[in-house]
């Protein structure tokens, strides 16, 4: 089983924190759709005939494409790949793109899951982040999807905004819970170089949340969502039983995936590939039948490191027996030895065959995973 990711780079305007590849030039939409369809044909053998069990349209803002654009892409997918019956098919969307008409049109397509970038229910936060929607539009978008038969809904939230208080964050999380949706992803605001947010930080116009507040915000998030019945199944992801993101879970469990579109990444267990992060150059490459700009062949040690970084993020952790089967005794023993100090500090839990992050360990997971990785 494998996943298919399609990167839709178009955005009406850029959010100040976003470092994902996006483009505001809508004149490229028509040639982009043609290029995606052609890239499928050019790269269909990458997954070696495996059945597609998840399809994810990410961005950018995929809801900037029209339903007729998606209809053409879906037709090409069906003609090119073997798609599992009842495959999870996700559309990323922004609340401001969601109208009664657009939802009805999208629901005529094979989408059965929606992920919306709400980010906050505080209108001041949304203005600061340069989002185009307000809190009312976010609530209305969720209701429109439900009214039209899509209940598998996820929303993204961001915490740690400059000046954000713990009480304001509690209000945000409470509003998310009250929406009665099955999946919530929450991320700490990061200051990526090249973004407008990073420039504001460098200019001294804003200050990031301090470590104590960041910890309190994350702890509050976990406590409120788990009390409300959500399962904390990955560091940044919470879901009701039966509503884990199958597509994202495939990344964390090492399944193959093919990425189409500019800046999209692919992985098949043997190598990793990525497309150029320029829409005009991507379109030119597809025209010349040369879509992939770079890649790397994976050896035993890079595969091991990938496995550590992805699996340790999840509630399932790492089975020592699986580690041994996949990478041999030496790397299994290397991992087990590196894990011992963290087991003693109760930052890792060792239960029979499984090692995973404890609740305390989640807060310092980056450092733990770094020490568990293999370095020459």
Secondary structure, 3 states (H helix, E strand, C coil): CEEEEEEECECCCCCCCCCCCCECCHHHHHHHHHHHHHHHHHHHHHHCCCCEEEEEEEECCHHHCCHHHHHHHHHHHHHHCCEEEEEEEEEEECHHHCCHHHHHHHCCCCCCEEEEEEECCCHHHHHHCCCCCCHHHHHHHHHHHHHCCCCCEEEEEEECCCCCCHHHHHHHHHHHHHCCCCEEEEEECCCCCCCHHHHHHHCCCCCCCCHHHHHHHHHHHHHHHHHCCCEEEECCEEECCCCCCHHHHHHHCCCEEEEECCCCEEECCCEEEEECCCHHHHHHHHHCCCCEEEEEECCHHHHHHHHHHHHCCECCCEEHHHHHHHHHHHHHHHHHHHHHHHHHCCCEEEECCEEEECHHHHCCHHHHHHHHCCCC
